[in-house]
Amino acid sequence: MKNLLAVALLSFSIMNSQPVKAQERVRDFGIEIGLFKPGKYNAITDVPGVKVGHKTIIKGDDIRTGVTAIIPHQGNIFKKKVPAAIFIGNGFGKLAGYSQVKELGNIETPVILTNTMSIAPALDALITYTLQQDGNQNIASVNGVVGETNDGGLNDIRARVVTAEDVLEAIENAKDGPVKEGGVGAGTGTICFGFKGGIGTSSRVLPPSLGGYTVGVLVQSNYGGVLEIAGVPVGKLLGQFDFKKDIDSYADGSCMMVVVTDAPLSSRNLERVAKRAMMGLAKTGGIASNGSGDYVIAMSVNDGNLIDESKPFYEPKVLHNSSMSSLFLATIEATEEALINSLFMSGTTTGYKGRTVKQLPVHEVVKEIKKAKR
């Protein structure tokens, strides 16, 4: 049976050796991950006020990169800071802004995702963006938050083509509603489990009895391990997984995960939420390998808890610890589905030095998942 599947998958790959359009999301195939229901768009933008913008940069044969911006709310973010936390699953990465978030428990800029060599222009852009906001004329310190993964497999990363203007354009283009996924923005050149990775998103809405809160997740997938989808060992069935004798290893890479909720949470409990996103990564077969930078940025955009430092006291209302478990599960589910969506929505891509990375053979994978669930 395994040999027959391998032959079928080889035939599928040959027939689809040319770039193809992105496919449907995993839920569109009737595969539902988890217990809680997604929001209207099944995206991070289901959280009120959140917007996402991309700048995709494709030039010639070798440039496949970009920028993704996550805007937590539509006010002046520096003046109304967002309670936040960052959890490091594995620290082989270059996340900018971590120490101040750890110390103060808030974020004061949009969150930018890009490639490893583009942290500097992204920070420059966040400083420009913040200084230009009305009411910020006298500020003299900006803690920009920029995450990255290394897209050097498909992109000439040493060319360093991303500019501050590209980042500002991604911020300016940010929208609510449906979010573009797959090989766009910061996911243009990423690789996941040896297949084309990219941007993915998902959300969960708790029932009214559990507060009715929304949890949204957006990911930039560029990592490896032994791929699992809905509990099915897809990587083994495809014969493409880490540590398999005589094949390349796909473990090293990175994964950025951004979690936003409208639940009223403190930075302490947001760190607990961020830890659960790593469980979502693990459910896809990710192993947070030695060479992987796996980071989770978690924010609460509950309007009553935004931090206004012009007032003498900060008097938030926050959920009890005993109310956190449902948010933990929602985060795990949304992260897992966002990561799988990043694979389902990415198309075969040829890039740097002529390397071609195939898209996940979605239809064959779906058949195996449905067969396993019978």
C-alpha positions in Angstrom: 0.0 0.0 0.0 2.8 2.4 0.9 4.6 1.8 -2.4 1.4 2.4 -4.3 0.9 5.6 -2.5 4.5 6.7 -3.3 3.9 6.0 -7.0 0.7 8.0 -6.9 2.3 10.9 -5.2 5.2 10.8 -7.7 2.8 10.9 -10.5 1.0 13.8 -8.8 4.2 15.7 -8.4 5.2 15.2 -12.1 1.8 16.4 -13.3 2.1 19.5 -11.1 5.8 20.4 -11.7 4.8 23.8 -13.0 3.7 26.6 -10.6 0.0 26.3 -9.8 -2.5 28.4 -8.0 -2.9 28.1 -4.3 -5.3 25.4 -3.2 -8.2 25.5 -0.7 -7.8 25.6 3.0 -7.9 22.4 5.1 -11.4 23.1 6.4 -12.7 23.4 2.8 -12.1 19.7 2.4 -14.3 18.9 5.3 -11.4 18.3 7.7 -12.2 20.1 11.0 -9.4 20.5 13.5 -10.4 20.7 17.1 -13.7 21.3 19.0 -14.3 25.0 19.0 -15.8 26.8 16.0 -13.8 29.3 13.9 -14.9 32.9 13.4 -16.4 34.4 10.3 -13.2 34.5 8.3 -11.3 31.7 10.3 -8.5 34.2 10.5 -6.7 36.4 13.0 -8.8 39.3 11.7 -11.9 37.7 13.4 -10.5 39.5 16.5 -12.1 43.0 16.4 -9.8 45.7 15.3 -7.0 43.4 14.0 -5.7 44.0 10.4 -3.1 42.2 8.3 -1.0 43.6 5.4 1.5 41.9 3.1 4.2 43.1 0.7 5.2 40.3 -1.6 8.6 40.7 -3.4 9.3 38.6 -6.4 12.0 39.7 -8.8 13.7 37.7 -11.5 14.7 34.1 -10.8 16.2 34.5 -7.3 14.2 36.9 -5.2 11.3 35.3 -3.3 10.6 37.2 -0.1 8.4 39.8 1.6 6.8 41.4 4.6 3.7 40.7 6.7 2.4 43.3 9.1 -0.1 42.6 12.0 -1.8 45.7 13.3 -3.3 44.9 16.8 -5.8 47.8 16.9 -6.6 50.9 14.9 -5.7 53.6 17.5 -2.3 55.0 18.3 -0.5 51.8 19.4 2.3 53.7 21.2 -0.2 55.7 23.2 -2.4 52.7 23.9 0.0 49.9 24.3 -1.1 46.3 24.0 -0.6 43.8 26.9 1.7 41.2 25.4 4.1 38.3 26.0 6.6 36.4 24.0 7.5 32.7 24.4 10.6 31.2 23.0 10.1 27.6 21.9 13.6 27.4 20.5 15.8 30.4 20.3 17.8 30.0 17.1 16.4 33.3 15.7 16.6 37.0 15.7 13.4 38.3 17.2 13.7 42.0 17.8 12.1 43.8 20.7 11.9 40.8 23.0 13.6 42.2 26.2 11.3 45.2 26.6 8.2 43.1 26.0 9.5 40.6 28.7 10.3 43.5 31.1 7.2 45.7 30.7 4.6 43.2 29.4 3.4 45.3 26.4 3.9 46.0 22.7 3.8 49.5 21.3 4.1 49.0 17.5 2.6 46.8 14.8 4.3 43.3 14.7 6.3 42.7 11.5 7.3 39.4 10.0 10.0 39.2 7.3 13.2 37.3 6.5 16.3 36.9 8.7 18.4 39.5 6.9 15.6 42.2 7.0 15.2 42.9 10.7 17.1 46.2 10.4 14.9 47.9 7.7 11.8 46.5 9.4 12.8 48.2 12.7 13.6 51.4 10.8 10.1 51.4 9.3 8.5 50.8 12.7 10.4 53.8 14.1 9.3 56.0 11.2 5.7 54.8 11.4 5.6 55.5 15.2 7.2 58.9 15.0 4.7 60.0 12.3 1.6 59.2 14.4 -0.4 62.1 15.7 0.5 62.7 19.3 3.9 61.1 19.2 5.9 64.3 18.5 7.9 64.2 21.7 8.7 60.5 22.0 12.4 59.4 21.9 12.3 55.7 22.2 10.4 53.0 20.1 10.5 49.3 20.8 9.7 47.7 17.5 8.8 44.0 17.4 10.1 42.1 14.3 10.1 38.4 13.8 11.8 36.4 11.1 12.4 33.1 9.4 15.2 32.3 7.0 13.9 32.0 3.4 17.3 31.4 1.9 16.3 28.2 0.3 14.2 30.0 -2.3 15.3 33.5 -1.9 18.7 35.2 -2.4 18.7 36.4 1.2 22.1 38.0 1.0 20.8 40.4 -1.6 18.8 42.1 1.2 16.1 43.6 -1.0 13.5 44.4 1.6 13.4 48.1 2.4 11.8 50.2 5.0 9.4 51.4 2.3 8.3 47.8 1.7 7.5 47.4 5.4 5.6 50.7 5.5 3.6 49.6 2.4 2.7 46.3 4.2 1.4 48.4 7.2 -0.5 50.8 4.9 -2.1 47.9 3.0 -3.3 46.2 6.2 -7.0 45.2 6.1 -9.5 43.4 8.1 -11.6 40.5 6.7 -10.1 37.6 4.8 -6.4 37.2 5.0 -4.2 36.2 2.0 -2.4 32.9 2.8 0.4 30.7 1.4 3.3 32.1 -0.5 2.6 35.8 0.2 4.3 38.5 2.3 6.8 37.0 4.8 5.8 33.5 3.6 6.8 34.1 -0.1 10.0 32.0 0.2 9.5 29.7 3.1 9.6 25.9 3.2 7.8 23.7 5.7 8.4 19.9 6.1 10.1 20.0 2.7 7.1 21.4 1.0 6.2 25.0 0.2 5.3 26.8 3.4 4.0 30.3 3.9 1.5 32.4 5.8 -1.5 30.7 7.4 -4.2 31.8 9.8 -7.1 30.5 11.8 -9.4 31.5 14.7 -11.6 30.1 17.4 -14.6 31.6 19.1 -15.5 30.4 22.5 -19.2 29.8 23.3 -21.0 32.4 25.4 -20.8 30.1 28.5 -17.0 30.4 28.3 -17.0 34.2 27.7 -17.5 34.3 23.9 -13.9 35.5 23.4 -12.1 35.1 20.1 -8.6 33.8 19.6 -6.9 34.5 16.3 -3.5 33.1 15.1 -1.3 34.0 12.1 1.9 32.0 11.3 4.9 32.1 9.1 5.8 28.5 8.6 9.4 27.5 7.8 10.1 24.5 9.9 10.3 20.7 9.9 9.8 17.4 11.6 7.4 14.6 10.8 4.2 16.1 9.3 0.9 15.2 10.9 -2.5 16.5 9.9 -5.5 15.9 12.0 -3.5 13.1 13.8 -2.6 11.3 10.6 1.1 10.7 10.0 1.2 12.3 6.6 5.0 12.7 6.6 5.5 9.0 6.9 2.9 8.3 4.2 4.7 10.7 1.8 8.1 9.2 2.7 9.3 12.7 3.5 10.4 13.3 7.1 13.4 14.1 9.2 16.0 11.5 10.0 14.9 9.3 7.1 18.0 7.5 5.9 19.6 8.9 2.7 17.4 12.0 2.3 17.9 15.6 3.2 16.8 16.8 6.6 14.0 19.2 6.7 14.1 19.9 10.5 16.0 23.2 10.7 14.1 26.3 9.9 11.9 28.5 12.0 8.3 29.4 12.8 6.8 32.6 13.9 3.4 32.5 15.5 1.3 35.5 16.4 -1.7 35.0 18.8 -4.2 37.8 19.4 -7.3 37.6 21.6 -10.0 40.0 22.8 -10.1 38.2 26.1 -8.9 40.5 29.0 -5.6 38.9 29.9 -2.5 40.1 31.7 1.0 39.6 30.2 1.5 36.8 32.6 -1.4 34.8 31.3 -0.6 35.8 27.7 2.7 34.1 28.2 0.8 31.0 29.3 -1.3 31.3 26.1 1.9 31.7 24.0 3.2 28.4 25.4 0.1 26.6 24.2 0.8 27.7 20.6 3.9 25.6 20.7 1.6 22.7 21.5 -0.2 23.5 18.3 3.1 23.4 16.4 3.8 20.0 18.0 0.5 18.6 16.8 1.6 19.2 13.2 4.7 17.2 13.8 7.1 20.1 14.4 10.0 19.3 16.7 11.6 22.7 17.4 14.9 21.4 16.2 18.3 22.7 17.2 18.5 25.1 14.2 14.9 26.4 14.4 13.8 29.7 15.7 10.3 29.1 17.1 8.7 32.1 18.7 5.2 33.0 19.8 4.0 36.6 20.2 0.7 36.8 22.2 -1.4 40.0 22.6 -4.7 41.0 24.2 -6.5 43.7 22.4 -9.4 44.0 24.9 -10.2 47.7 24.6 -10.6 48.2 28.4 -7.1 46.8 29.1 -5.1 48.8 26.6 -2.3 50.6 28.4 -2.6 54.4 28.5 0.4 55.8 30.3 -1.0 59.3 30.4 -3.2 58.1 33.3 -1.7 57.8 36.8 -3.0 54.2 37.3 -3.5 51.1 35.2 -6.6 49.4 36.4 -7.3 46.5 34.1 -9.9 43.8 34.6 -8.4 40.4 33.9 -9.7 36.8 33.8 -9.0 34.5 36.6 -6.5 31.7 36.1 -9.4 29.3 36.3 -10.9 30.7 33.1 -7.8 30.1 31.0 -8.1 26.5 30.0 -10.7 27.1 27.2 -8.4 29.9 25.8 -5.5 27.4 25.9 -7.4 24.9 23.9 -8.6 27.5 21.4 -5.0 28.7 20.9 -3.7 25.1 20.3 -6.5 24.4 17.8 -6.1 27.7 15.9 -2.3 27.4 15.7 -2.5 23.9 14.4 -5.0 24.8 11.7 -3.1 28.0 10.8 0.0 26.0 10.2 -1.8 23.4 8.1 -3.5 26.2 6.1 0.0 27.6 5.3 0.8 24.4 3.6 -2.6 23.9 1.9 -2.6 27.4 0.5 1.0 27.5 -0.9 1.8 26.6 -4.5 4.9 25.1 -6.1 7.6 27.7 -6.2 10.9 27.9 -8.1 13.5 30.4 -6.8 17.1 30.9 -5.9 19.6 29.0 -8.0 16.7 27.2 -9.8 15.5 25.3 -6.7 11.9 24.1 -6.9 9.9 23.4 -3.8 6.7 21.4 -4.5 3.4 22.2 -2.9 1.9 19.7 -0.5 0.0 17.1 -2.7 -3.2 18.2 -1.0 -5.7 16.0 -2.7 -3.7 12.8 -2.1 -3.2 13.9 1.5 -6.9 14.6 2.0 -7.7 11.1 0.7 -5.4 9.5 3.2 -6.7 11.6 6.1 -10.3 10.7 5.3 -9.4 7.0 4.8 -7.7 7.0 8.3 -10.8 8.7 9.9 -13.3 6.0 8.6 
